[in-house]
Structures are given as C-alpha cells and as structure tokens.
Amino acid sequence: MRYGPCRTMTNALALAASLVLAGAAAAQGGTRMHSEMRENGRRVSVSATGEVRFTDDDRDVAYMAPGARMTIEEEASGEPDRRVEYRGTGGGVQRSFFRDGRAVQPNADDEAWIRRALLHPIRESGVNAGPRTIRIYRRGGVDAVLDEIRQIGSDGTKKAYYSTLLRQPLRPAETARVLRDAGERIGSDGDKQRTLEVLLERRSIAPEEMVAMLDAAARIGSDGDKSRLLILAAARYPLDDAAVRAAYFRTAVGIGSDGDKSRVLIAVLGQGNVRRDAVADALRTARGIGSDGDKSRVLTSVPRQFLRDRAVRSAFEQAMQGIGSDGDRSRVAIWLTRSLP
C-alpha cells in the first residue's frame, strides 16, 4: 500500500512530531533504534532507521525522510502474527502489512492493531511528549496520563510526561499523587531527582505537595542526587510546617554519605529564615554522621541566636558528645564559647 503526497500531508506537518529515538545512534544522517517488549506471552518489537514524524493524533505516520524505514512486529499466542513496514520515498510514505508472514490488505481489525502498535515507538521515544501529555490530561485528567506513563519503559520518557503533568493546574492531592507515582515508577535516580525538582518551580507549594515530594525523594538511591534535591528544597521552602519538617529530616537520615548529609544540614542551618525546630532537628540528624570533621562543620554552622534555646542546646551537646576526635571536639568547644552571647 502506498500513501501518496495528499494522504501524507492531510495532517499538517506542523502538528507532526519528530521521532527522537531512544538510545539512537547517528547513522547516515539519521537515527537508529531497536526496542523489544515481552509481556504475558506477547512480543512486540520496533526497528527504525532515519527520521520519522507522526501525526498529532498519534494515529498515523505523517512523514519519513527518503530511505527511512520502520518495522513494527507483534507475536502473541492464539493470535495471528502481524507486521507493518513503513518506508520513506520521494513521493511520500510507503506502507506494507503482513499477517502470518504474508503480505495482505489490512482489514478493519488490522488497521486498529496498526494504530495501537504505533503508540509503542511514540511512547518509548518521548516524541512530542509535552503536547501529548497536555492532550491526554485535557481528555482524561491525571488518571489518563498516569495510565499512559505505566505503559512506558524509558525513564527519560517518563520524566518528560511527569514533568509536563506537574506543570498543569493540579489540585494539591493530585500533585501529591503524581509525585509519589514518579517516585515509585522512575528507576533512574537522576531522572527521578529532576522530575521531583519540577515542584520547586512553582510560585506556591502546599505542605501536602512538599511532603509527597520528600517522601518520593526517599526512594532516590544516589546520595548525591538525594542531597541535591534536599538542598534545593531547603532553599525554596521554609521548614516551618511540622509534617514537611518531619518528612525532610526523615529523608535526610537516609543519606549514607557523611559529606552529602552534612552539606544538606549545613544548607538548612544557613537559611536566613530557618526556625528553631528545624535547627534542633538538624542537630539531632547530625548525630548520625560518622565523620568527626563533617559533624563538627555542621555544629559550627548553627546560627548563634539559637544557642541559648534549651532544645537546641541539648541537641547540640548530644551531637558534640559523639565526636571522637579530640581536635574536632576542641574546635567545636572553642567555637561555642566564642559564639555564646
């Protein structure tokens, strides 16, 4: 079957999205990709070379560069094997369809399968992810977008969908749900951190949303990525809400690296609007730092005006008792003496 120029161009190319292939490598001026998914006895594979553009409604191929090729195959027990091949020509897009290895004219059921099959490369590549997310959200809300994301394997593509969704006018409960879903479904620590960070772009953040972000941050395995997010959060959001503060330090406790943990606590203590309770919680968290040098740097970062507060002073002294190095303990003691009003 050949699509002539009229058929190909009826969906405006301005509305088409260029396929940025996941894991693509440069090849003769184009891109290459191979993706395979197996689930419940079903195997779907996609191979593509060259530039491919899809229509804005994700129902068809709008354009292929001359020489570009894309093949989608599906094998499933109890169902016919299907394969659709697309080839870019000087006159448009040439499509061929095969059922059980034989070239045939697709029937209505086959056409429905082709439309479903096209979603696989569209989803995995992240093609036009922003507009697609907005379109799905407007049609079916948060549930529809989260259902779409559950069918995506690429963490980078998931990040693109979550990030766009988080920039929509969501209610606090919806935002919290999206953040927790991202924390569970994105495997890459870097992609997870950058997704959760989108919340901090907002002009106004509800405590419920901040707690959800911090709970999701606890799922980040990399101490570096986790600490970067917590430092950004401390600079963006005052830890004056009890639930937010508890979630923040609960996540900070999970940082294994003494250096990263100390940097997070020093960032909290260095905020101009830091509150007494946050200072005390930071000092309690500092007790879990094994490095005497890192612990002493946290203690000597405490704002001086809090040193006569009973709760702060108690937490300070308990953390100081855990310093084994005579030199570090002496430096902290001298700093404390000079800092007391």
Buried (B, 14 or more C-beta within 10 A) or exposed (E): EEBEEEBBBEBEBEBBBBBBBBEBEEEEEBBBBEBEBEEEEEBBBBBBBBBBBBBBEBBBBBBBBEBBBBBBBBBBEEEBBBBBBBBBEEEBBBBBBBBEEEEEEBEEEBEEBBEEBBBBBBBBBBBBBBEBBBBBBEEEEBEBBBEBBEEBEBBBBBBBBBBBBBBBEBEBEBBBBBBBBBBEBBEBBBBBBBBBBBBBEEEEBBBBBBBBBBBBBBBBEBBBBBBBBBBBBBEBBBBBBEEBBBBBBBBBEBBEBBBBBBBBBBBBBEBEEBBBBBBBBBBBBBBBBEBBBBBBBBBBBBBEEBBEBEBBBEBBEEBBEBBEBEEBBEBBEEBBEEEEE
